[in-house]
C-alpha cells in the first residue's frame, strides 16, 4: 500500500470528526478492509485513528462497532492513555495492546462515562470493540493480537512537546473551555514524562483546584512569552470526589496564559526549580504552536 493510500482513511475520518461533536457520525469500516487485526481467532476490520486531535475527540463521533468491525486508537509509543465517553451514547469493550500487539488490559467503557478508562499498564493501541465481545471471544491479558501489515505500518502522531530550558515533556493539550474544565480529572495514573498543558486566550490570574483529581501534581504557571512564573507542588485532597467547600487552591504568582500539570516532583527532578521549589532564573518554555494559536487546526 502506498503512503497516500494509507493516509486516505485518516483524511476521511478527519473530515467526519469535529472537536465540538458536530457533523455526521463516523461509521465502521467496510468488510474486507486492509486495516484489520485478529483477536481471539476472529478477524476484525478497523478504522485506525492516529492523530492527537482525532484520538482526543473521536469517541463521541463513533457509531457502535460490530463484532467484525471496530476502531483502533494508535499511539507512537506505550503510555497511560485515557479514553472517555462523556458525550457518547455507545458502550465499548476497550482492549489495550502494547506495541507488538499483546493485550495488557481489557476494560468496559460505559456510554456517557465522564470518568473514562486508563489502562493498568502502558499501551500503544486501544481497540474500541463491540460491548461484550472480549468475553464472548474469551480474550485476556497476555493474549497476542495479530495486526495486519497496514495497521503496523501506520505512523501515529506524537503528543505535542513543550520544552522548558531544553527539558522536554510530551503534553496533552487543553485548548477549549470544556477541555480546561475537565483537565486531568479521574486519572489514576499518568506516564512519567507526560502532562497536560492548559492554554488560555489571554493572560490572567489563574487558580487551580484538585476536585476529582486522583494523582498529586506539579502545577506550573507561564506568562504569555513562556516565562515560568512559579511551580506549586499540589497534593490530592483527602477525598478528591468530595473536597468540601473550603478546599485549598494552587495559584499563579502573576498573570499567566499557560498552565502545565506534571506528576508531582517533576520540576525538582529535572532541575527546573531548586530544592525549595524556587524557579531557576531565566527559565522559559517553548510553547507548542497549537497552544499559542489556541486551536487544534
KEKE-3310 file (N, C-alpha, C; in steps of 0.2 Angstrom, whole numbers, plus 5000, padded with zeros to 4 digits):
npx = (5004:5003:5010:5001:4989:4988:4986:4973:4961:4963:4962:4949:4942:4946:4938:4926:4926:4923:4929:4919:4909:4900:4893:4892:4891:4905:4908:4909:4922:4922:4918:4932:4942:4959:4965:4966:4964:4967:4959:4957:4956:4947:4944:4945:4939:4946:4945:4958:4964:4974:4979:4982:4972:4961:4961:4958:4945:4937:4929:4916:4911:4909:4900:4892:4902:4903:4903:4913:4919:4928:4936:4953:4963:4978:4995:5012:5020:5021:5010:5001:4987:4971:4953:4938:4920:4910:4902:4896:4884:4887:4892:4908:4919:4935:4951:4967:4983:5000:5015:5020:5008:5002:4990:4987:4978:4960:4945:4928:4920:4908:4893:4892:4902:4910:4921:4929:4942:4958:4972:4979:4992:5005:5000:5000:4991:4973:4959:4943:4930:4915:4903:4904:4911:4924:4923:4915:4924:4933:4945:4960:4972:4988:4986:4990:4987:4985:4991:4987:4999:4996:4991:5001:5010:5006:5010:5009:5004:5014:5012:5010:5024:5032:5045:5056:5068:5076:5072:5062:5044:5031:5014:4997:4984:4974:4963:4951:4937:4929:4938:4948:4941:4939:4951:4964:4956:4950:4960:4969:4983:4998:5009:5027:5035:5025:5012:4999:4995:4987:4980:4976:4966:4971:4982:4981:4976:4978:4969:4969:4961:4959:4948:4941:4953:4965:4978:4994:5001:5013:5010:5012:5015:5014:5019:5013:5024:5031:5039:5043:5033:5030:5030:5019:5019:5007:4996:4984:4967:4961:4949:4946:4934:4925:4928:4923:4919:4929:4941:4958:4968:4978:4988:4993:5008:5006:5001:4996:4996:4998:4997:5004:5003:5011:5017:5019:5034:5041:5047:5057:5065:5070:5077:5073:5067:5074:5078:5070:5059:5060:5060:5072:5082:5078:5071:5062:5049:5047:5033:5020:5014:5000:4995:4999:4991:4979:4970:4965:4968)
npy = (4994:5011:5026:5037:5031:5024:5035:5040:5034:5041:5055:5055:5051:5063:5072:5069:5070:5082:5094:5099:5090:5090:5087:5073:5056:5045:5030:5012:5002:4996:4979:4967:4976:4982:4986:4978:4967:4952:4945:4934:4924:4929:4939:4956:4971:4987:5005:5015:5027:5040:5053:5066:5075:5069:5057:5062:5067:5058:5047:5052:5053:5041:5028:5013:4999:4984:4965:4962:4973:4988:5001:5008:5016:5023:5025:5032:5026:5017:5021:5029:5031:5039:5035:5042:5044:5054:5061:5051:5039:5027:5011:5002:4989:4990:4986:4985:4986:4982:4988:4977:4971:4963:4959:4970:4975:4974:4982:4987:5001:5012:5020:5037:5040:5050:5049:5039:5028:5022:5012:4998:4995:5003:5007:5005:5004:5005:4995:4999:4990:4980:4980:4968:4959:4955:4946:4936:4931:4926:4932:4938:4946:4946:4938:4937:4949:4949:4960:4968:4970:4983:4990:4989:4997:5010:5027:5034:5049:5059:5066:5083:5094:5102:5112:5117:5127:5118:5106:5093:5088:5078:5082:5082:5093:5106:5116:5122:5128:5118:5107:5113:5114:5100:5094:5085:5077:5062:5053:5039:5037:5043:5044:5045:5056:5064:5076:5089:5103:5118:5130:5147:5161:5173:5182:5181:5180:5164:5151:5135:5120:5104:5095:5080:5075:5063:5060:5067:5083:5093:5110:5122:5139:5150:5165:5174:5175:5164:5163:5156:5157:5152:5137:5125:5113:5101:5093:5079:5081:5074:5067:5067:5067:5073:5087:5096:5113:5122:5121:5120:5130:5130:5143:5155:5166:5180:5186:5174:5164:5151:5135:5121:5105:5092:5076:5075:5082:5082:5095:5098:5086:5087:5098:5111:5119:5124:5115:5120:5124:5135:5145:5143:5156:5164:5154:5148:5143:5134:5135:5124:5125:5124:5127:5141:5146:5142:5133:5117:5116)
npz = (5000:4996:5003:5001:5000:5012:5020:5017:5024:5036:5032:5028:5040:5047:5041:5045:5059:5072:5084:5092:5092:5082:5066:5054:5060:5062:5053:5055:5047:5030:5026:5024:5024:5022:5033:5048:5061:5071:5083:5096:5087:5078:5064:5063:5056:5055:5058:5059:5070:5072:5074:5086:5088:5083:5091:5103:5102:5096:5101:5104:5092:5086:5078:5084:5086:5077:5078:5069:5065:5070:5080:5081:5091:5089:5095:5096:5105:5120:5133:5147:5142:5140:5139:5135:5137:5138:5130:5122:5117:5115:5121:5124:5122:5128:5123:5127:5120:5119:5110:5102:5100:5111:5123:5136:5145:5148:5148:5151:5143:5148:5141:5140:5150:5160:5168:5162:5156:5160:5156:5165:5163:5153:5136:5118:5108:5108:5106:5101:5103:5100:5113:5125:5117:5120:5131:5125:5115:5124:5127:5135:5146:5141:5130:5112:5099:5082:5071:5056:5041:5036:5047:5056:5050:5051:5055:5069:5077:5088:5104:5108:5111:5124:5128:5141:5146:5138:5143:5139:5138:5134:5130:5133:5126:5132:5126:5124:5133:5139:5139:5147:5159:5162:5162:5170:5177:5186:5183:5187:5185:5177:5163:5166:5160:5155:5153:5155:5146:5148:5139:5138:5131:5134:5146:5164:5181:5188:5195:5202:5207:5215:5214:5210:5206:5205:5207:5213:5209:5200:5198:5186:5181:5167:5159:5145:5136:5138:5150:5165:5179:5192:5202:5209:5221:5222:5232:5232:5237:5253:5250:5235:5227:5234:5239:5248:5255:5258:5251:5247:5235:5220:5215:5203:5203:5198:5181:5171:5155:5151:5158:5166:5170:5178:5184:5202:5208:5197:5192:5201:5200:5187:5188:5186:5195:5211:5227:5236:5229:5221:5206:5194:5188:5173:5167:5154:5143:5128:5119:5112:5095:5093:5105:5107:5097:5101:5095:5088:5075)
capx = (5000:5007:5009:4995:4983:4987:4983:4966:4957:4964:4959:4942:4940:4946:4933:4920:4926:4924:4930:4913:4905:4895:4894:4890:4894:4910:4905:4913:4925:4918:4921:4937:4947:4966:4967:4962:4968:4964:4958:4954:4955:4942:4947:4941:4941:4947:4947:4964:4963:4981:4982:4980:4965:4956:4961:4955:4938:4934:4924:4909:4908:4909:4895:4893:4906:4900:4908:4918:4922:4928:4941:4959:4967:4985:5000:5018:5023:5017:5009:4995:4982:4964:4948:4932:4914:4905:4897:4894:4879:4889:4897:4913:4925:4942:4956:4973:4988:5007:5017:5020:5001:5000:4984:4989:4972:4954:4940:4922:4918:4901:4891:4892:4906:4914:4927:4933:4946:4965:4974:4983:4999:5005:4998:5001:4984:4967:4954:4936:4926:4908:4902:4904:4915:4930:4920:4912:4929:4937:4952:4963:4978:4994:4985:4993:4983:4989:4990:4989:5004:4994:4990:5008:5014:5003:5014:5004:5006:5016:5009:5013:5030:5034:5052:5057:5076:5078:5069:5056:5039:5025:5009:4990:4983:4968:4963:4944:4935:4927:4944:4952:4937:4939:4958:4966:4951:4948:4966:4973:4990:5000:5016:5031:5037:5019:5007:4994:4996:4981:4981:4970:4966:4975:4985:4976:4977:4975:4968:4968:4959:4960:4942:4941:4960:4967:4985:4997:5004:5016:5006:5017:5011:5019:5017:5012:5030:5034:5042:5040:5032:5030:5028:5017:5018:5000:4994:4977:4963:4959:4943:4945:4927:4921:4933:4921:4918:4935:4947:4964:4969:4985:4988:4998:5011:5006:4997:4998:4992:4998:4997:5007:5002:5015:5017:5022:5041:5045:5051:5063:5069:5073:5082:5070:5067:5078:5076:5065:5054:5061:5061:5079:5082:5079:5068:5057:5046:5045:5026:5018:5011:4993:4993:4999:4986:4973:4966:4968:4969)
capy = (5000:5017:5031:5041:5027:5023:5041:5041:5033:5046:5061:5054:5052:5070:5076:5067:5072:5089:5095:5101:5084:5092:5084:5066:5051:5041:5023:5006:5001:4991:4972:4966:4982:4980:4988:4974:4963:4946:4945:4928:4920:4932:4945:4962:4977:4993:5011:5017:5034:5041:5060:5068:5079:5064:5052:5065:5069:5053:5043:5055:5053:5034:5023:5007:4994:4977:4960:4961:4980:4992:5007:5007:5022:5021:5030:5030:5023:5014:5026:5028:5034:5039:5035:5045:5043:5058:5063:5046:5035:5020:5007:4999:4985:4993:4981:4989:4982:4985:4989:4971:4968:4959:4963:4972:4976:4974:4985:4990:5008:5013:5026:5044:5040:5056:5047:5036:5022:5022:5005:4997:4995:5007:5004:5009:5004:5003:4993:5000:4984:4979:4979:4961:4955:4952:4940:4931:4928:4923:4935:4940:4949:4941:4935:4941:4951:4949:4966:4967:4975:4990:4993:4990:5002:5017:5031:5038:5056:5060:5071:5090:5094:5108:5112:5122:5127:5112:5100:5091:5084:5077:5085:5083:5100:5108:5122:5124:5129:5111:5104:5115:5112:5093:5094:5078:5073:5055:5049:5036:5036:5046:5042:5049:5062:5067:5080:5092:5110:5122:5137:5152:5166:5179:5182:5182:5177:5158:5147:5128:5116:5097:5091:5074:5074:5057:5060:5073:5086:5099:5114:5127:5144:5153:5171:5173:5174:5157:5164:5152:5162:5148:5130:5123:5106:5101:5086:5077:5081:5068:5064:5071:5067:5077:5091:5101:5120:5126:5117:5124:5130:5131:5149:5158:5172:5184:5185:5168:5162:5144:5131:5115:5100:5086:5072:5078:5081:5083:5101:5097:5081:5090:5104:5117:5123:5121:5110:5124:5125:5142:5144:5145:5162:5164:5148:5149:5137:5135:5133:5121:5130:5123:5131:5148:5148:5141:5129:5111:5116)
capz = (5000:4995:5008:5000:5001:5019:5023:5015:5029:5041:5030:5028:5046:5049:5038:5049:5066:5074:5091:5096:5091:5077:5059:5053:5064:5059:5053:5055:5041:5026:5027:5019:5025:5023:5040:5052:5066:5073:5090:5098:5081:5074:5060:5064:5052:5060:5056:5063:5072:5073:5076:5093:5088:5082:5097:5109:5101:5091:5104:5104:5085:5083:5078:5088:5082:5076:5080:5064:5063:5076:5079:5084:5093:5088:5098:5093:5110:5125:5138:5150:5138:5143:5134:5139:5133:5141:5125:5118:5119:5114:5125:5120:5126:5127:5123:5126:5117:5118:5103:5097:5100:5116:5127:5143:5149:5145:5152:5148:5144:5148:5137:5144:5156:5161:5171:5157:5157:5159:5157:5171:5160:5147:5130:5112:5105:5111:5101:5103:5101:5102:5120:5127:5113:5124:5135:5120:5112:5129:5126:5141:5147:5139:5123:5107:5094:5076:5067:5048:5040:5035:5054:5059:5046:5052:5059:5074:5079:5095:5108:5107:5115:5127:5131:5146:5146:5134:5145:5135:5140:5130:5134:5130:5126:5134:5122:5124:5140:5142:5140:5153:5165:5163:5164:5172:5182:5186:5181:5192:5184:5171:5161:5170:5157:5152:5157:5152:5145:5148:5135:5138:5126:5137:5152:5169:5187:5187:5202:5201:5212:5214:5214:5206:5203:5209:5207:5215:5203:5200:5193:5184:5178:5162:5156:5138:5132:5140:5156:5171:5185:5199:5202:5216:5222:5224:5233:5231:5243:5256:5246:5229:5224:5239:5243:5253:5252:5260:5248:5245:5228:5218:5212:5199:5205:5192:5176:5167:5150:5151:5165:5164:5175:5178:5190:5207:5209:5190:5191:5205:5197:5181:5189:5183:5201:5216:5232:5239:5224:5218:5199:5191:5185:5166:5165:5149:5139:5121:5119:5106:5091:5094:5111:5106:5092:5104:5091:5086:5067)
cpx = (5004:5005:5002:4989:4982:4984:4976:4961:4957:4961:4951:4939:4940:4941:4926:4920:4927:4925:4924:4908:4900:4897:4892:4894:4899:4907:4911:4916:4921:4922:4926:4942:4954:4968:4963:4967:4964:4964:4954:4952:4950:4945:4942:4944:4941:4948:4952:4963:4970:4984:4979:4973:4960:4955:4957:4948:4934:4928:4917:4906:4907:4902:4896:4897:4901:4905:4913:4921:4922:4933:4947:4962:4974:4990:5007:5022:5018:5016:5002:4989:4975:4959:4942:4926:4909:4900:4895:4889:4880:4893:4901:4916:4931:4947:4963:4979:4995:5009:5018:5013:4999:4995:4987:4984:4966:4949:4934:4922:4911:4899:4891:4895:4911:4921:4932:4938:4954:4968:4979:4990:4999:5003:4999:4995:4979:4961:4947:4932:4919:4908:4901:4908:4921:4928:4918:4918:4934:4944:4954:4970:4984:4993:4988:4988:4987:4987:4992:4995:5002:4993:4997:5012:5012:5008:5010:5008:5008:5012:5013:5019:5031:5041:5053:5065:5079:5076:5063:5051:5034:5019:5002:4988:4975:4967:4956:4942:4932:4933:4948:4948:4938:4947:4961:4962:4951:4954:4969:4980:4991:5007:5021:5033:5031:5016:5002:4995:4989:4983:4975:4971:4970:4978:4980:4979:4974:4974:4966:4966:4959:4954:4942:4948:4963:4974:4988:5001:5008:5012:5011:5013:5017:5015:5016:5018:5034:5038:5039:5039:5033:5028:5025:5016:5011:4997:4987:4974:4962:4954:4942:4938:4923:4925:4930:4921:4924:4941:4952:4965:4976:4985:4994:5001:5011:5001:5000:4993:4992:4999:4999:5006:5006:5015:5021:5030:5045:5049:5057:5068:5073:5077:5079:5068:5072:5075:5070:5059:5054:5063:5069:5078:5082:5075:5062:5055:5045:5038:5024:5014:5003:4991:4994:4993:4979:4968:4969:4970:4976)
cpy = (5006:5022:5035:5037:5025:5029:5043:5040:5039:5053:5060:5055:5059:5074:5075:5069:5079:5089:5096:5095:5085:5087:5077:5061:5047:5034:5018:5005:4996:4984:4971:4972:4979:4982:4983:4971:4957:4945:4938:4924:4923:4938:4951:4968:4983:4999:5014:5025:5036:5048:5062:5071:5073:5059:5055:5066:5063:5049:5046:5055:5046:5031:5017:5002:4988:4972:4959:4968:4984:4998:5005:5014:5020:5027:5028:5026:5021:5020:5025:5033:5034:5039:5037:5044:5048:5060:5058:5042:5028:5017:5003:4994:4988:4987:4984:4984:4986:4986:4983:4968:4963:4963:4964:4974:4976:4977:4987:4998:5010:5019:5031:5043:5045:5054:5043:5031:5024:5015:5004:4996:5000:5003:5008:5009:5003:5001:4995:4995:4984:4977:4971:4956:4951:4945:4934:4927:4925:4926:4938:4943:4944:4938:4940:4942:4952:4956:4966:4972:4982:4994:4994:4996:5010:5021:5036:5044:5056:5066:5078:5090:5101:5107:5118:5122:5121:5106:5099:5087:5084:5079:5084:5091:5101:5115:5125:5125:5122:5107:5106:5114:5105:5092:5086:5075:5066:5051:5046:5035:5040:5045:5047:5056:5065:5072:5083:5100:5113:5129:5141:5157:5172:5178:5184:5178:5170:5154:5140:5125:5109:5093:5086:5072:5069:5056:5067:5076:5092:5104:5120:5132:5148:5159:5169:5172:5168:5158:5160:5156:5158:5141:5128:5115:5105:5094:5085:5079:5075:5064:5068:5072:5071:5081:5096:5108:5124:5122:5122:5124:5131:5137:5151:5164:5177:5182:5179:5166:5154:5141:5124:5110:5094:5082:5075:5077:5082:5089:5100:5092:5083:5096:5111:5122:5120:5117:5114:5125:5132:5141:5146:5151:5161:5158:5150:5143:5139:5131:5130:5126:5130:5127:5138:5150:5147:5137:5122:5111:5119)
cpz = (5000:5001:5007:5002:5008:5023:5022:5020:5035:5039:5030:5035:5049:5047:5042:5056:5067:5081:5095:5095:5086:5070:5060:5058:5059:5059:5053:5048:5037:5027:5022:5019:5025:5030:5045:5057:5068:5080:5092:5093:5077:5071:5062:5060:5056:5056:5061:5064:5075:5075:5083:5093:5087:5088:5102:5108:5097:5094:5103:5097:5082:5083:5082:5083:5082:5079:5075:5062:5070:5074:5083:5085:5093:5091:5096:5098:5115:5131:5141:5147:5142:5138:5138:5134:5135:5136:5120:5121:5117:5119:5121:5125:5124:5128:5121:5124:5118:5111:5099:5096:5105:5120:5134:5147:5145:5150:5148:5148:5143:5143:5142:5150:5156:5164:5166:5160:5156:5160:5163:5169:5154:5140:5124:5107:5109:5106:5104:5100:5103:5110:5121:5122:5116:5128:5130:5117:5117:5129:5133:5141:5145:5132:5118:5101:5087:5072:5060:5047:5039:5042:5057:5056:5047:5057:5063:5076:5086:5098:5106:5112:5118:5130:5135:5148:5143:5137:5142:5139:5135:5134:5130:5131:5128:5131:5122:5131:5143:5143:5146:5159:5167:5165:5165:5177:5181:5183:5186:5191:5178:5170:5164:5166:5153:5156:5153:5152:5144:5144:5136:5133:5128:5143:5158:5175:5187:5194:5200:5207:5210:5214:5209:5203:5208:5209:5209:5210:5205:5195:5192:5180:5173:5160:5148:5134:5134:5147:5162:5177:5192:5197:5209:5216:5225:5225:5232:5238:5246:5252:5240:5226:5228:5243:5248:5250:5253:5257:5246:5238:5227:5213:5208:5203:5200:5187:5171:5161:5149:5157:5163:5171:5174:5184:5195:5208:5202:5189:5195:5202:5191:5182:5187:5189:5206:5222:5236:5235:5220:5211:5198:5187:5177:5163:5160:5145:5132:5120:5112:5102:5092:5100:5110:5101:5096:5100:5089:5079:5066)
residu = (UNK:UNK:UNK:UNK:UNK:UNK:UNK:UNK:UNK:UNK:UNK:UNK:UNK:UNK:UNK:UNK:UNK:UNK:UNK:UNK:UNK:UNK:UNK:UNK:UNK:UNK:UNK:UNK:UNK:UNK:UNK:UNK:UNK:UNK:UNK:UNK:UNK:UNK:UNK:UNK:UNK:UNK:UNK:UNK:UNK:UNK:UNK:UNK:UNK:UNK:UNK:UNK:UNK:UNK:UNK:UNK:UNK:UNK:UNK:UNK:UNK:UNK:UNK:UNK:UNK:UNK:UNK:UNK:UNK:UNK:UNK:UNK:UNK:UNK:UNK:UNK:UNK:UNK:UNK:UNK:UNK:UNK:UNK:UNK:UNK:UNK:UNK:UNK:UNK:UNK:UNK:UNK:UNK:UNK:UNK:UNK:UNK:UNK:UNK:UNK:UNK:UNK:UNK:UNK:UNK:UNK:UNK:UNK:UNK:UNK:UNK:UNK:UNK:UNK:UNK:UNK:UNK:UNK:UNK:UNK:UNK:UNK:UNK:UNK:UNK:UNK:UNK:UNK:UNK:UNK:UNK:UNK:UNK:UNK:UNK:UNK:UNK:UNK:UNK:UNK:UNK:UNK:UNK:UNK:UNK:UNK:UNK:UNK:UNK:UNK:UNK:UNK:UNK:UNK:UNK:UNK:UNK:UNK:UNK:UNK:UNK:UNK:UNK:UNK:UNK:UNK:UNK:UNK:UNK:UNK:UNK:UNK:UNK:UNK:UNK:UNK:UNK:UNK:UNK:UNK:UNK:UNK:UNK:UNK:UNK:UNK:UNK:UNK:UNK:UNK:UNK:UNK:UNK:UNK:UNK:UNK:UNK:UNK:UNK:UNK:UNK:UNK:UNK:UNK:UNK:UNK:UNK:UNK:UNK:UNK:UNK:UNK:UNK:UNK:UNK:UNK:UNK:UNK:UNK:UNK:UNK:UNK:UNK:UNK:UNK:UNK:UNK:UNK:UNK:UNK:UNK:UNK:UNK:UNK:UNK:UNK:UNK:UNK:UNK:UNK:UNK:UNK:UNK:UNK:UNK:UNK:UNK:UNK:UNK:UNK:UNK:UNK:UNK:UNK:UNK:UNK:UNK:UNK:UNK:UNK:UNK:UNK:UNK:UNK:UNK:UNK:UNK:UNK:UNK:UNK:UNK:UNK:UNK:UNK:UNK:UNK:UNK:UNK:UNK:UNK:UNK:UNK:UNK:UNK:UNK:UNK:UNK:UNK:UNK:UNK:UNK:UNK:UNK:UNK:UNK:UNK:UNK)
# end
